């Protein structure tokens, strides 16, 4: 359990350090992401981005579990 928490913490730190470069990636603006903007209302549902991130994370976890 402690090893898992250390790995999760290190991943969070790594993402925080890489955030200036990660924020420039086109995630969140992919075709299939739903964005509705009205005068007093804004709704955003990143369907395609969530599917892509899910596939990437599943592939990484599959590789590390082997």
C-alpha positions as CSV (number, residue, x, y, z in Angstrom):
1,X,0.0,0.0,0.0
2,X,2.7,2.5,0.9
3,X,4.6,1.8,-2.4
4,X,1.4,2.6,-4.3
5,X,0.9,5.9,-2.5
6,X,4.5,6.9,-3.2
7,X,4.1,6.1,-6.9
8,X,0.9,8.1,-7.0
9,X,2.5,11.0,-5.3
10,X,5.5,10.9,-7.6
11,X,3.1,10.9,-10.6
12,X,1.3,13.9,-9.3
13,X,4.6,15.8,-8.8
14,X,5.7,14.8,-12.3
15,X,2.5,16.0,-13.8
16,X,2.8,19.3,-11.9
17,X,6.3,19.8,-13.1
18,X,5.4,19.0,-16.7
19,X,2.1,21.1,-16.7
20,X,3.5,24.1,-18.7
21,X,4.1,21.7,-21.6
22,X,1.1,19.4,-21.0
23,X,-1.3,22.4,-21.1
24,X,-0.2,23.2,-24.7
25,X,-1.4,19.7,-26.0
26,X,-4.8,19.8,-27.8
27,X,-6.6,17.7,-25.1
28,X,-10.0,19.2,-24.4
29,X,-10.3,20.6,-27.9
30,X,-10.7,17.4,-29.9
31,X,-13.5,16.7,-32.3
32,X,-16.3,15.0,-30.4
33,X,-15.9,17.1,-27.3
34,X,-19.2,18.8,-26.5
35,X,-19.0,22.6,-25.8
36,X,-22.1,24.7,-25.5
37,X,-21.6,28.4,-24.8
38,X,-24.6,30.7,-24.3
39,X,-24.9,34.2,-22.9
40,X,-25.1,33.2,-19.2
41,X,-24.4,29.5,-19.5
42,X,-21.4,27.4,-20.4
43,X,-21.4,23.6,-20.6
44,X,-18.3,21.4,-21.5
45,X,-18.2,17.6,-21.7
46,X,-14.9,16.3,-23.2
47,X,-16.2,12.9,-24.5
48,X,-13.4,12.2,-26.9
49,X,-10.7,13.4,-24.6
50,X,-11.9,11.1,-21.8
51,X,-12.0,8.1,-24.1
52,X,-8.5,8.8,-25.4
53,X,-7.1,9.3,-21.9
54,X,-8.8,6.1,-20.8
55,X,-7.2,4.1,-23.6
56,X,-3.8,5.6,-22.9
57,X,-4.0,4.9,-19.1
58,X,-5.3,1.4,-19.7
59,X,-2.4,0.7,-22.1
60,X,0.1,2.0,-19.6
61,X,-1.3,0.0,-16.7
62,X,-1.4,-3.1,-18.9
63,X,2.3,-2.6,-19.8
64,X,3.4,-2.0,-16.2
65,X,1.4,-5.0,-14.9
66,X,3.3,-7.4,-17.2
